[in-house]
């Protein structure tokens, strides 16, 4: 999975150690993130429209 996330422009941000257990084994979970200026360089037109329109979203 790290290769896929890196190809998408994401970098590891945090690892949650032994977050959950399945079939008797504990599993780590890594979260990934990017910063807008880096992500915008590879974003599609539709993705940019969503990101650029975020300031017009209703606040809850």
C-alpha distance matrix in Angstrom:
0.0 3.8 5.5 5.2 6.3 8.6 10.0 10.8 12.7 11.1 11.4 10.8 14.0 14.5 13.5 15.6 16.6 17.5 17.3 17.9 19.2 19.0 21.1 22.3 19.1 17.9 14.3 12.8 11.2 9.9 11.2 10.7 13.8 15.8 19.6 21.6 23.3 20.1 18.5 21.9 21.9 19.4 20.1 22.1 25.7 24.9 22.2 24.7 27.4 25.5 24.7 28.3 29.8 28.3 31.5 33.5 31.7 34.0 33.7 33.7
3.8 0.0 3.8 5.5 5.2 6.0 8.5 9.8 10.7 8.9 8.3 8.0 11.6 12.7 12.2 15.0 16.2 17.9 18.0 19.3 21.0 21.3 23.6 24.3 20.8 19.2 15.5 13.3 11.6 9.2 10.3 9.1 12.0 13.7 17.3 19.7 21.0 17.7 16.7 20.3 20.1 18.0 19.3 21.8 25.4 25.1 22.1 24.1 27.1 25.4 24.0 27.4 29.3 27.7 30.7 33.1 31.6 34.0 33.5 33.8
5.5 3.8 0.0 3.8 5.5 5.1 6.1 8.7 10.0 9.6 9.9 10.8 14.5 16.1 16.0 18.9 20.0 21.6 21.7 22.8 24.3 24.3 26.3 27.3 23.9 22.5 18.9 17.0 15.3 12.9 13.7 11.8 13.8 14.7 18.1 20.1 20.9 17.3 16.3 19.6 18.8 16.4 18.1 20.4 24.1 24.2 21.5 23.5 26.7 25.4 24.3 27.5 29.6 28.5 31.5 33.8 32.6 35.3 35.1 35.7
5.2 5.5 3.8 0.0 3.8 5.5 5.1 6.3 8.9 8.8 10.3 11.6 14.9 16.6 16.7 19.2 20.8 22.1 21.6 22.4 24.0 23.8 26.0 27.4 24.3 22.9 19.2 17.5 15.2 13.0 13.1 11.0 12.9 13.8 17.3 18.7 19.9 16.5 14.8 17.8 17.4 14.6 15.7 17.6 21.3 21.0 18.5 20.8 23.8 22.4 21.7 25.0 26.9 25.9 29.2 31.1 29.8 32.5 32.6 33.2
6.3 5.2 5.5 3.8 0.0 3.8 5.4 5.0 6.5 5.2 6.9 8.4 11.4 13.5 14.2 16.8 18.9 20.6 19.8 21.1 23.3 23.6 26.3 27.4 24.1 22.3 18.4 16.1 13.4 10.7 9.9 7.4 9.1 10.2 13.8 15.6 17.0 13.9 12.2 15.6 15.7 13.4 14.3 16.8 20.3 19.9 16.9 19.0 22.0 20.4 19.2 22.5 24.5 23.1 26.2 28.4 27.1 29.8 29.6 30.3
8.6 6.0 5.1 5.5 3.8 0.0 3.8 5.3 5.1 5.1 6.0 8.5 11.8 14.4 15.5 18.6 20.6 22.7 22.3 23.9 26.1 26.6 29.1 30.0 26.5 24.6 20.8 18.2 15.8 12.6 12.0 9.0 9.9 9.9 13.2 15.1 15.8 12.2 11.4 14.9 14.2 12.4 14.2 17.0 20.6 20.9 17.9 19.4 22.7 21.6 20.0 23.0 25.4 24.3 27.1 29.6 28.8 31.6 31.4 32.4
10.0 8.5 6.1 5.1 5.4 3.8 0.0 3.8 5.4 7.3 9.4 12.1 15.3 17.9 19.0 21.9 23.9 25.7 25.1 26.4 28.4 28.5 30.9 32.1 28.8 27.2 23.4 21.1 18.7 15.8 15.0 11.9 12.3 11.8 14.7 15.7 16.1 12.5 11.3 14.1 13.0 10.4 12.4 14.7 18.4 19.0 16.4 18.1 21.4 20.8 19.6 22.5 24.9 24.3 27.4 29.5 28.9 31.9 32.2 33.3
10.8 9.8 8.7 6.3 5.0 5.3 3.8 0.0 3.8 5.6 9.0 11.8 14.3 17.1 18.5 21.1 23.5 25.4 24.2 25.5 27.8 28.0 30.7 32.1 29.0 27.1 23.3 20.9 17.9 15.1 13.5 10.3 10.1 9.5 12.4 13.0 14.0 10.9 8.7 11.5 11.3 8.6 9.6 12.0 15.6 15.8 13.0 14.8 18.1 17.1 16.0 19.1 21.3 20.7 23.8 25.9 25.1 28.1 28.5 29.7
12.7 10.7 10.0 8.9 6.5 5.1 5.4 3.8 0.0 3.8 6.8 10.3 12.5 15.8 17.8 20.7 23.3 25.6 24.6 26.4 29.0 29.7 32.5 33.5 30.2 28.0 24.2 21.4 18.4 15.1 13.2 9.5 8.4 6.8 9.3 10.5 11.0 7.6 6.4 9.8 9.4 7.9 9.6 12.8 16.1 16.8 13.6 14.5 18.1 17.3 15.4 18.1 20.8 19.9 22.7 25.2 24.7 27.8 27.8 29.3
11.1 8.9 9.6 8.8 5.2 5.1 7.3 5.6 3.8 0.0 3.8 6.9 8.9 12.1 14.1 17.0 19.7 22.1 21.0 23.0 25.8 26.7 29.7 30.4 27.1 24.7 20.9 18.0 14.9 11.5 9.5 5.7 5.1 5.1 8.7 10.8 12.3 9.3 8.2 11.9 12.5 11.3 12.2 15.4 18.5 18.5 15.1 16.2 19.4 17.9 15.9 19.0 21.3 19.8 22.5 25.1 24.2 26.9 26.6 27.6
11.4 8.3 9.9 10.3 6.9 6.0 9.4 9.0 6.8 3.8 0.0 3.8 6.2 9.5 11.6 14.9 17.4 20.2 19.6 22.0 24.8 26.1 29.0 29.3 25.8 23.2 19.6 16.3 13.6 9.9 8.5 5.2 5.6 6.2 9.6 12.6 13.8 10.9 10.9 14.7 15.0 14.4 15.7 19.1 22.1 22.2 18.6 19.5 22.7 21.1 18.8 21.7 24.1 22.2 24.6 27.5 26.5 29.0 28.2 29.1
10.8 8.0 10.8 11.6 8.4 8.5 12.1 11.8 10.3 6.9 3.8 0.0 3.8 6.1 7.9 11.3 13.6 16.6 16.1 18.8 21.5 23.2 26.1 26.1 22.6 19.8 16.3 12.8 10.4 6.6 6.0 4.4 6.6 8.8 12.0 15.3 17.0 14.4 14.3 18.1 18.7 18.0 19.0 22.2 25.2 24.9 21.3 22.4 25.4 23.4 21.1 24.2 26.2 23.9 26.2 29.1 27.8 29.9 28.7 29.1
14.0 11.6 14.5 14.9 11.4 11.8 15.3 14.3 12.5 8.9 6.2 3.8 0.0 3.8 7.1 10.1 13.0 16.2 15.4 18.4 21.6 23.7 26.9 26.7 23.3 20.1 16.9 13.2 10.7 7.3 5.6 5.1 6.1 8.7 11.2 14.7 16.8 14.9 15.0 18.6 19.8 19.6 20.1 23.4 26.0 25.5 21.8 22.6 25.3 23.0 20.5 23.5 25.3 22.6 24.6 27.6 26.2 28.0 26.4 26.7
14.5 12.7 16.1 16.6 13.5 14.4 17.9 17.1 15.8 12.1 9.5 6.1 3.8 0.0 3.8 6.5 9.4 12.7 12.1 15.4 18.5 21.0 24.2 23.6 20.4 16.9 14.0 10.3 8.3 5.6 5.3 7.2 9.2 12.3 14.8 18.2 20.4 18.7 18.5 22.1 23.5 23.0 23.4 26.5 29.1 28.3 24.6 25.7 28.2 25.6 23.3 26.4 27.8 24.9 26.8 29.7 27.9 29.3 27.5 27.3
13.5 12.2 16.0 16.7 14.2 15.5 19.0 18.5 17.8 14.1 11.6 7.9 7.1 3.8 0.0 3.8 6.0 9.2 9.2 12.4 15.3 17.7 20.8 20.1 16.7 13.3 10.5 6.7 5.6 4.2 6.3 9.1 12.0 15.3 18.2 21.5 23.7 21.7 21.3 25.0 26.2 25.3 25.7 28.6 31.5 30.4 26.9 28.3 30.8 28.1 26.1 29.4 30.6 27.7 29.9 32.6 30.5 31.8 30.0 29.4
15.6 15.0 18.9 19.2 16.8 18.6 21.9 21.1 20.7 17.0 14.9 11.3 10.1 6.5 3.8 0.0 3.8 6.5 5.8 9.3 12.5 15.4 18.6 17.7 14.7 11.1 8.8 5.6 5.1 6.2 8.0 11.5 14.3 17.9 20.6 23.7 26.3 24.6 23.9 27.4 28.9 28.0 28.0 30.7 33.3 32.0 28.5 30.1 32.2 29.2 27.5 30.8 31.7 28.6 30.7 33.1 30.7 31.6 29.7 28.6
16.6 16.2 20.0 20.8 18.9 20.6 23.9 23.5 23.3 19.7 17.4 13.6 13.0 9.4 6.0 3.8 0.0 3.8 5.4 8.6 11.0 14.0 16.8 15.3 12.2 8.5 7.1 4.6 6.7 8.5 11.2 14.6 17.7 21.1 24.0 27.1 29.6 27.6 27.0 30.7 31.9 30.9 31.1 33.8 36.6 35.3 31.8 33.6 35.7 32.8 31.1 34.5 35.4 32.3 34.5 36.9 34.5 35.3 33.3 32.1
17.5 17.9 21.6 22.1 20.6 22.7 25.7 25.4 25.6 22.1 20.2 16.6 16.2 12.7 9.2 6.5 3.8 0.0 3.8 5.7 7.3 10.6 13.3 11.6 8.8 5.0 4.7 4.7 7.6 10.6 13.4 17.0 20.2 23.8 26.8 29.8 32.4 30.4 29.5 33.1 34.4 33.0 33.0 35.5 38.3 36.7 33.4 35.5 37.4 34.4 33.1 36.6 37.2 34.1 36.4 38.6 35.9 36.6 34.7 33.2
17.3 18.0 21.7 21.6 19.8 22.3 25.1 24.2 24.6 21.0 19.6 16.1 15.4 12.1 9.2 5.8 5.4 3.8 0.0 3.8 7.1 10.3 13.7 12.8 10.6 7.0 5.9 5.6 6.5 9.8 11.8 15.6 18.6 22.4 25.3 28.0 30.9 29.2 27.9 31.3 33.0 31.6 31.2 33.5 36.1 34.2 31.0 33.1 34.8 31.6 30.5 34.0 34.3 31.2 33.5 35.5 32.7 33.1 31.3 29.7
17.9 19.3 22.8 22.4 21.1 23.9 26.4 25.5 26.4 23.0 22.0 18.8 18.4 15.4 12.4 9.3 8.6 5.7 3.8 0.0 3.8 6.8 10.3 10.0 8.3 5.7 5.5 7.3 8.4 12.2 14.2 17.8 21.0 24.8 27.8 30.3 33.3 31.5 29.9 33.2 34.9 33.2 32.6 34.6 37.2 35.1 32.1 34.6 36.1 32.8 32.0 35.7 35.8 32.8 35.3 36.9 33.9 34.3 32.7 30.9
19.2 21.0 24.3 24.0 23.3 26.1 28.4 27.8 29.0 25.8 24.8 21.5 21.6 18.5 15.3 12.5 11.0 7.3 7.1 3.8 0.0 3.8 6.8 6.3 5.4 4.4 6.1 9.3 11.2 15.0 17.4 20.9 24.2 28.0 31.1 33.6 36.5 34.5 32.9 36.3 37.8 35.8 35.3 37.1 39.9 37.8 34.9 37.6 39.1 35.8 35.3 38.9 39.0 36.2 38.8 40.3 37.3 37.7 36.2 34.2
19.0 21.3 24.3 23.8 23.6 26.6 28.5 28.0 29.7 26.7 26.1 23.2 23.7 21.0 17.7 15.4 14.0 10.6 10.3 6.8 3.8 0.0 3.8 5.4 5.5 6.7 7.8 11.4 13.0 16.7 19.1 22.3 25.7 29.3 32.7 34.9 37.8 35.7 33.8 37.1 38.4 36.2 35.6 37.1 39.9 37.8 35.2 38.1 39.5 36.3 36.1 39.9 39.9 37.3 40.1 41.4 38.3 38.8 37.7 35.8
21.1 23.6 26.3 26.0 26.3 29.1 30.9 30.7 32.5 29.7 29.0 26.1 26.9 24.2 20.8 18.6 16.8 13.3 13.7 10.3 6.8 3.8 0.0 3.8 5.7 8.6 10.4 14.2 16.2 19.8 22.5 25.5 29.1 32.6 36.1 38.3 41.1 38.8 36.9 40.2 41.4 39.0 38.6 40.0 42.9 40.8 38.3 41.3 42.8 39.7 39.6 43.3 43.4 40.8 43.8 45.0 41.9 42.5 41.4 39.4
22.3 24.3 27.3 27.4 27.4 30.0 32.1 32.1 33.5 30.4 29.3 26.1 26.7 23.6 20.1 17.7 15.3 11.6 12.8 10.0 6.3 5.4 3.8 0.0 3.8 6.9 9.9 13.6 16.2 19.8 22.8 26.0 29.6 33.2 36.5 39.1 41.8 39.5 37.9 41.4 42.6 40.4 40.2 41.9 44.8 42.8 40.1 42.9 44.5 41.3 40.9 44.6 44.8 42.1 44.8 46.3 43.3 43.7 42.3 40.4
19.1 20.8 23.9 24.3 24.1 26.5 28.8 29.0 30.2 27.1 25.8 22.6 23.3 20.4 16.7 14.7 12.2 8.8 10.6 8.3 5.4 5.5 5.7 3.8 0.0 3.8 6.5 10.1 13.1 16.5 19.7 22.8 26.4 30.0 33.4 36.1 38.6 36.2 34.8 38.4 39.4 37.3 37.3 39.2 42.2 40.4 37.6 40.2 42.1 39.1 38.4 42.1 42.6 39.9 42.6 44.3 41.5 42.1 40.8 39.1
17.9 19.2 22.5 22.9 22.3 24.6 27.2 27.1 28.0 24.7 23.2 19.8 20.1 16.9 13.3 11.1 8.5 5.0 7.0 5.7 4.4 6.7 8.6 6.9 3.8 0.0 3.8 7.0 10.1 13.6 16.7 20.0 23.5 27.1 30.4 33.2 35.8 33.6 32.3 35.9 37.0 35.2 35.2 37.3 40.3 38.5 35.5 37.9 39.8 36.8 35.9 39.5 40.0 37.2 39.8 41.6 38.8 39.5 37.9 36.2
14.3 15.5 18.9 19.2 18.4 20.8 23.4 23.3 24.2 20.9 19.6 16.3 16.9 14.0 10.5 8.8 7.1 4.7 5.9 5.5 6.1 7.8 10.4 9.9 6.5 3.8 0.0 3.8 6.6 10.0 13.2 16.4 20.0 23.6 26.9 29.6 32.2 29.9 28.6 32.2 33.3 31.4 31.4 33.6 36.6 35.0 31.9 34.3 36.3 33.4 32.4 36.1 36.7 34.0 36.7 38.6 35.9 36.9 35.4 34.1
12.8 13.3 17.0 17.5 16.1 18.2 21.1 20.9 21.4 18.0 16.3 12.8 13.2 10.3 6.7 5.6 4.6 4.7 5.6 7.3 9.3 11.4 14.2 13.6 10.1 7.0 3.8 0.0 3.8 6.7 10.0 13.2 16.8 20.3 23.6 26.5 28.9 26.7 25.6 29.3 30.4 28.8 29.0 31.4 34.4 33.0 29.7 31.9 34.1 31.2 29.9 33.5 34.3 31.6 34.1 36.3 33.8 34.9 33.4 32.3
11.2 11.6 15.3 15.2 13.4 15.8 18.7 17.9 18.4 14.9 13.6 10.4 10.7 8.3 5.6 5.1 6.7 7.6 6.5 8.4 11.2 13.0 16.2 16.2 13.1 10.1 6.6 3.8 0.0 3.8 6.6 9.9 13.4 17.1 20.3 23.1 25.7 23.6 22.3 25.8 27.2 25.6 25.5 27.9 30.8 29.3 26.0 28.2 30.3 27.4 26.1 29.7 30.6 27.8 30.4 32.6 30.1 31.3 30.0 29.0
9.9 9.2 12.9 13.0 10.7 12.6 15.8 15.1 15.1 11.5 9.9 6.6 7.3 5.6 4.2 6.2 8.5 10.6 9.8 12.2 15.0 16.7 19.8 19.8 16.5 13.6 10.0 6.7 3.8 0.0 3.8 6.6 10.2 13.6 17.0 19.9 22.3 20.1 19.0 22.7 23.9 22.5 22.7 25.4 28.4 27.2 23.8 25.6 28.0 25.4 23.8 27.3 28.5 25.9 28.4 30.8 28.7 30.3 28.9 28.5
11.2 10.3 13.7 13.1 9.9 12.0 15.0 13.5 13.2 9.5 8.5 6.0 5.6 5.3 6.3 8.0 11.2 13.4 11.8 14.2 17.4 19.1 22.5 22.8 19.7 16.7 13.2 10.0 6.6 3.8 0.0 3.8 6.9 10.6 13.8 16.5 19.2 17.4 16.2 19.7 21.3 20.1 20.0 22.7 25.4 24.2 20.7 22.4 24.7 21.9 20.2 23.6 24.8 22.1 24.6 27.1 25.1 26.7 25.4 25.1
10.7 9.1 11.8 11.0 7.4 9.0 11.9 10.3 9.5 5.7 5.2 4.4 5.1 7.2 9.1 11.5 14.6 17.0 15.6 17.8 20.9 22.3 25.5 26.0 22.8 20.0 16.4 13.2 9.9 6.6 3.8 0.0 3.8 7.2 10.7 13.4 15.8 13.7 12.5 16.2 17.5 16.5 16.6 19.6 22.4 21.6 17.9 19.4 22.0 19.7 17.7 21.1 22.7 20.4 22.9 25.6 24.0 26.0 25.0 25.4
13.8 12.0 13.8 12.9 9.1 9.9 12.3 10.1 8.4 5.1 5.6 6.6 6.1 9.2 12.0 14.3 17.7 20.2 18.6 21.0 24.2 25.7 29.1 29.6 26.4 23.5 20.0 16.8 13.4 10.2 6.9 3.8 0.0 3.8 7.0 9.7 12.3 10.7 9.6 13.1 14.8 14.4 14.3 17.6 20.0 19.4 15.7 16.6 19.3 17.1 14.7 17.8 19.7 17.4 19.7 22.6 21.3 23.6 22.7 23.5
15.8 13.7 14.7 13.8 10.2 9.9 11.8 9.5 6.8 5.1 6.2 8.8 8.7 12.3 15.3 17.9 21.1 23.8 22.4 24.8 28.0 29.3 32.6 33.2 30.0 27.1 23.6 20.3 17.1 13.6 10.6 7.2 3.8 0.0 3.8 6.6 8.7 6.9 6.4 9.9 11.5 11.6 11.9 15.5 17.9 17.9 14.1 14.4 17.4 15.8 13.0 15.7 18.2 16.3 18.5 21.5 20.9 23.6 22.9 24.3
19.6 17.3 18.1 17.3 13.8 13.2 14.7 12.4 9.3 8.7 9.6 12.0 11.2 14.8 18.2 20.6 24.0 26.8 25.3 27.8 31.1 32.7 36.1 36.5 33.4 30.4 26.9 23.6 20.3 17.0 13.8 10.7 7.0 3.8 0.0 3.8 5.8 5.7 6.2 8.6 10.6 12.0 12.1 15.7 17.4 17.8 14.1 13.4 16.3 15.1 11.7 13.7 16.5 14.7 16.3 19.6 19.6 22.3 21.6 23.5
21.6 19.7 20.1 18.7 15.6 15.1 15.7 13.0 10.5 10.8 12.6 15.3 14.7 18.2 21.5 23.7 27.1 29.8 28.0 30.3 33.6 34.9 38.3 39.1 36.1 33.2 29.6 26.5 23.1 19.9 16.5 13.4 9.7 6.6 3.8 0.0 3.8 5.5 5.0 5.8 8.7 10.4 9.8 13.1 14.2 14.8 11.4 10.0 12.9 12.1 8.6 10.2 13.2 12.0 13.6 16.8 17.2 20.3 20.1 22.4
23.3 21.0 20.9 19.9 17.0 15.8 16.1 14.0 11.0 12.3 13.8 17.0 16.8 20.4 23.7 26.3 29.6 32.4 30.9 33.3 36.5 37.8 41.1 41.8 38.6 35.8 32.2 28.9 25.7 22.3 19.2 15.8 12.3 8.7 5.8 3.8 0.0 3.8 5.6 5.3 6.8 9.7 10.2 13.5 14.6 16.0 13.1 11.0 14.2 14.4 11.0 11.7 15.2 14.7 15.9 19.1 20.1 23.3 23.3 25.8
20.1 17.7 17.3 16.5 13.9 12.2 12.5 10.9 7.6 9.3 10.9 14.4 14.9 18.7 21.7 24.6 27.6 30.4 29.2 31.5 34.5 35.7 38.8 39.5 36.2 33.6 29.9 26.7 23.6 20.1 17.4 13.7 10.7 6.9 5.7 5.5 3.8 0.0 3.8 5.6 5.7 7.7 9.3 13.0 15.0 16.4 13.3 12.2 15.8 15.8 12.8 14.2 17.6 17.1 18.8 21.8 22.4 25.6 25.6 27.8
18.5 16.7 16.3 14.8 12.2 11.4 11.3 8.7 6.4 8.2 10.9 14.3 15.0 18.5 21.3 23.9 27.0 29.5 27.9 29.9 32.9 33.8 36.9 37.9 34.8 32.3 28.6 25.6 22.3 19.0 16.2 12.5 9.6 6.4 6.2 5.0 5.6 3.8 0.0 3.8 5.4 5.8 6.2 10.0 12.2 13.2 9.9 9.4 13.0 12.7 10.2 12.3 15.4 14.9 17.2 19.9 20.1 23.4 23.7 25.8
21.9 20.3 19.6 17.8 15.6 14.9 14.1 11.5 9.8 11.9 14.7 18.1 18.6 22.1 25.0 27.4 30.7 33.1 31.3 33.2 36.3 37.1 40.2 41.4 38.4 35.9 32.2 29.3 25.8 22.7 19.7 16.2 13.1 9.9 8.6 5.8 5.3 5.6 3.8 0.0 3.8 5.4 5.0 8.2 9.6 11.2 8.5 6.8 10.5 11.2 8.8 9.9 13.4 13.7 15.8 18.2 19.0 22.6 23.3 25.8
21.9 20.1 18.8 17.4 15.7 14.2 13.0 11.3 9.4 12.5 15.0 18.7 19.8 23.5 26.2 28.9 31.9 34.4 33.0 34.9 37.8 38.4 41.4 42.6 39.4 37.0 33.3 30.4 27.2 23.9 21.3 17.5 14.8 11.5 10.6 8.7 6.8 5.7 5.4 3.8 0.0 3.8 5.9 8.9 10.8 13.2 11.1 9.7 13.4 14.5 12.5 13.3 16.9 17.5 19.5 21.9 22.8 26.4 27.1 29.6
19.4 18.0 16.4 14.6 13.4 12.4 10.4 8.6 7.9 11.3 14.4 18.0 19.6 23.0 25.3 28.0 30.9 33.0 31.6 33.2 35.8 36.2 39.0 40.4 37.3 35.2 31.4 28.8 25.6 22.5 20.1 16.5 14.4 11.6 12.0 10.4 9.7 7.7 5.8 5.4 3.8 0.0 3.8 6.6 9.6 11.6 9.6 9.5 13.2 14.0 12.7 14.3 17.4 18.0 20.6 22.6 23.1 26.7 27.6 29.8
20.1 19.3 18.1 15.7 14.3 14.2 12.4 9.6 9.6 12.2 15.7 19.0 20.1 23.4 25.7 28.0 31.1 33.0 31.2 32.6 35.3 35.6 38.6 40.2 37.3 35.2 31.4 29.0 25.5 22.7 20.0 16.6 14.3 11.9 12.1 9.8 10.2 9.3 6.2 5.0 5.9 3.8 0.0 3.8 6.6 8.0 5.8 6.1 9.7 10.4 9.6 11.4 14.1 14.9 17.8 19.4 19.7 23.4 24.6 26.8
22.1 21.8 20.4 17.6 16.8 17.0 14.7 12.0 12.8 15.4 19.1 22.2 23.4 26.5 28.6 30.7 33.8 35.5 33.5 34.6 37.1 37.1 40.0 41.9 39.2 37.3 33.6 31.4 27.9 25.4 22.7 19.6 17.6 15.5 15.7 13.1 13.5 13.0 10.0 8.2 8.9 6.6 3.8 0.0 3.8 5.4 5.2 6.2 8.7 10.1 10.6 12.0 14.1 15.6 18.6 19.6 20.0 23.6 25.4 27.6
25.7 25.4 24.1 21.3 20.3 20.6 18.4 15.6 16.1 18.5 22.1 25.2 26.0 29.1 31.5 33.3 36.6 38.3 36.1 37.2 39.9 39.9 42.9 44.8 42.2 40.3 36.6 34.4 30.8 28.4 25.4 22.4 20.0 17.9 17.4 14.2 14.6 15.0 12.2 9.6 10.8 9.6 6.6 3.8 0.0 3.8 5.5 5.1 6.2 8.8 9.9 10.3 12.1 14.4 17.1 17.5 18.4 22.1 24.3 26.8
24.9 25.1 24.2 21.0 19.9 20.9 19.0 15.8 16.8 18.5 22.2 24.9 25.5 28.3 30.4 32.0 35.3 36.7 34.2 35.1 37.8 37.8 40.8 42.8 40.4 38.5 35.0 33.0 29.3 27.2 24.2 21.6 19.4 17.9 17.8 14.8 16.0 16.4 13.2 11.2 13.2 11.6 8.0 5.4 3.8 0.0 3.8 5.4 5.1 6.5 8.8 9.9 10.6 12.7 15.8 15.8 16.0 19.6 21.9 24.1
22.2 22.1 21.5 18.5 16.9 17.9 16.4 13.0 13.6 15.1 18.6 21.3 21.8 24.6 26.9 28.5 31.8 33.4 31.0 32.1 34.9 35.2 38.3 40.1 37.6 35.5 31.9 29.7 26.0 23.8 20.7 17.9 15.7 14.1 14.1 11.4 13.1 13.3 9.9 8.5 11.1 9.6 5.8 5.2 5.5 3.8 0.0 3.8 5.4 5.2 6.3 8.6 9.9 10.9 14.3 15.1 15.0 18.6 20.3 22.5
24.7 24.1 23.5 20.8 19.0 19.4 18.1 14.8 14.5 16.2 19.5 22.4 22.6 25.7 28.3 30.1 33.6 35.5 33.1 34.6 37.6 38.1 41.3 42.9 40.2 37.9 34.3 31.9 28.2 25.6 22.4 19.4 16.6 14.4 13.4 10.0 11.0 12.2 9.4 6.8 9.7 9.5 6.1 6.2 5.1 5.4 3.8 0.0 3.8 5.4 5.0 5.8 8.2 9.9 12.5 13.7 14.6 18.3 20.0 22.6
27.4 27.1 26.7 23.8 22.0 22.7 21.4 18.1 18.1 19.4 22.7 25.4 25.3 28.2 30.8 32.2 35.7 37.4 34.8 36.1 39.1 39.5 42.8 44.5 42.1 39.8 36.3 34.1 30.3 28.0 24.7 22.0 19.3 17.4 16.3 12.9 14.2 15.8 13.0 10.5 13.4 13.2 9.7 8.7 6.2 5.1 5.4 3.8 0.0 3.8 5.5 5.2 5.9 8.6 11.1 11.3 12.3 16.1 18.3 21.1
25.5 25.4 25.4 22.4 20.4 21.6 20.8 17.1 17.3 17.9 21.1 23.4 23.0 25.6 28.1 29.2 32.8 34.4 31.6 32.8 35.8 36.3 39.7 41.3 39.1 36.8 33.4 31.2 27.4 25.4 21.9 19.7 17.1 15.8 15.1 12.1 14.4 15.8 12.7 11.2 14.5 14.0 10.4 10.1 8.8 6.5 5.2 5.4 3.8 0.0 3.8 5.6 5.2 6.3 9.7 10.0 9.9 13.6 15.6 18.0
24.7 24.0 24.3 21.7 19.2 20.0 19.6 16.0 15.4 15.9 18.8 21.1 20.5 23.3 26.1 27.5 31.1 33.1 30.5 32.0 35.3 36.1 39.6 40.9 38.4 35.9 32.4 29.9 26.1 23.8 20.2 17.7 14.7 13.0 11.7 8.6 11.0 12.8 10.2 8.8 12.5 12.7 9.6 10.6 9.9 8.8 6.3 5.0 5.5 3.8 0.0 3.8 5.4 5.3 8.4 10.1 10.4 14.1 15.3 17.9
28.3 27.4 27.5 25.0 22.5 23.0 22.5 19.1 18.1 19.0 21.7 24.2 23.5 26.4 29.4 30.8 34.5 36.6 34.0 35.7 38.9 39.9 43.3 44.6 42.1 39.5 36.1 33.5 29.7 27.3 23.6 21.1 17.8 15.7 13.7 10.2 11.7 14.2 12.3 9.9 13.3 14.3 11.4 12.0 10.3 9.9 8.6 5.8 5.2 5.6 3.8 0.0 3.8 5.6 7.1 8.7 10.3 14.0 15.5 18.7
29.8 29.3 29.6 26.9 24.5 25.4 24.9 21.3 20.8 21.3 24.1 26.2 25.3 27.8 30.6 31.7 35.4 37.2 34.3 35.8 39.0 39.9 43.4 44.8 42.6 40.0 36.7 34.3 30.6 28.5 24.8 22.7 19.7 18.2 16.5 13.2 15.2 17.6 15.4 13.4 16.9 17.4 14.1 14.1 12.1 10.6 9.9 8.2 5.9 5.2 5.4 3.8 0.0 3.8 5.5 5.5 7.1 10.8 12.9 16.1
28.3 27.7 28.5 25.9 23.1 24.3 24.3 20.7 19.9 19.8 22.2 23.9 22.6 24.9 27.7 28.6 32.3 34.1 31.2 32.8 36.2 37.3 40.8 42.1 39.9 37.2 34.0 31.6 27.8 25.9 22.1 20.4 17.4 16.3 14.7 12.0 14.7 17.1 14.9 13.7 17.5 18.0 14.9 15.6 14.4 12.7 10.9 9.9 8.6 6.3 5.3 5.6 3.8 0.0 3.8 5.4 5.4 9.0 10.2 13.2
31.5 30.7 31.5 29.2 26.2 27.1 27.4 23.8 22.7 22.5 24.6 26.2 24.6 26.8 29.9 30.7 34.5 36.4 33.5 35.3 38.8 40.1 43.8 44.8 42.6 39.8 36.7 34.1 30.4 28.4 24.6 22.9 19.7 18.5 16.3 13.6 15.9 18.8 17.2 15.8 19.5 20.6 17.8 18.6 17.1 15.8 14.3 12.5 11.1 9.7 8.4 7.1 5.5 3.8 0.0 3.8 5.6 8.4 9.2 12.8
33.5 33.1 33.8 31.1 28.4 29.6 29.5 25.9 25.2 25.1 27.5 29.1 27.6 29.7 32.6 33.1 36.9 38.6 35.5 36.9 40.3 41.4 45.0 46.3 44.3 41.6 38.6 36.3 32.6 30.8 27.1 25.6 22.6 21.5 19.6 16.8 19.1 21.8 19.9 18.2 21.9 22.6 19.4 19.6 17.5 15.8 15.1 13.7 11.3 10.0 10.1 8.7 5.5 5.4 3.8 0.0 3.8 6.5 8.8 12.3
31.7 31.6 32.6 29.8 27.1 28.8 28.9 25.1 24.7 24.2 26.5 27.8 26.2 27.9 30.5 30.7 34.5 35.9 32.7 33.9 37.3 38.3 41.9 43.3 41.5 38.8 35.9 33.8 30.1 28.7 25.1 24.0 21.3 20.9 19.6 17.2 20.1 22.4 20.1 19.0 22.8 23.1 19.7 20.0 18.4 16.0 15.0 14.6 12.3 9.9 10.4 10.3 7.1 5.4 5.6 3.8 0.0 3.8 6.3 9.3
34.0 34.0 35.3 32.5 29.8 31.6 31.9 28.1 27.8 26.9 29.0 29.9 28.0 29.3 31.8 31.6 35.3 36.6 33.1 34.3 37.7 38.8 42.5 43.7 42.1 39.5 36.9 34.9 31.3 30.3 26.7 26.0 23.6 23.6 22.3 20.3 23.3 25.6 23.4 22.6 26.4 26.7 23.4 23.6 22.1 19.6 18.6 18.3 16.1 13.6 14.1 14.0 10.8 9.0 8.4 6.5 3.8 0.0 3.8 6.4
33.7 33.5 35.1 32.6 29.6 31.4 32.2 28.5 27.8 26.6 28.2 28.7 26.4 27.5 30.0 29.7 33.3 34.7 31.3 32.7 36.2 37.7 41.4 42.3 40.8 37.9 35.4 33.4 30.0 28.9 25.4 25.0 22.7 22.9 21.6 20.1 23.3 25.6 23.7 23.3 27.1 27.6 24.6 25.4 24.3 21.9 20.3 20.0 18.3 15.6 15.3 15.5 12.9 10.2 9.2 8.8 6.3 3.8 0.0 3.8
33.7 33.8 35.7 33.2 30.3 32.4 33.3 29.7 29.3 27.6 29.1 29.1 26.7 27.3 29.4 28.6 32.1 33.2 29.7 30.9 34.2 35.8 39.4 40.4 39.1 36.2 34.1 32.3 29.0 28.5 25.1 25.4 23.5 24.3 23.5 22.4 25.8 27.8 25.8 25.8 29.6 29.8 26.8 27.6 26.8 24.1 22.5 22.6 21.1 18.0 17.9 18.7 16.1 13.2 12.8 12.3 9.3 6.4 3.8 0.0
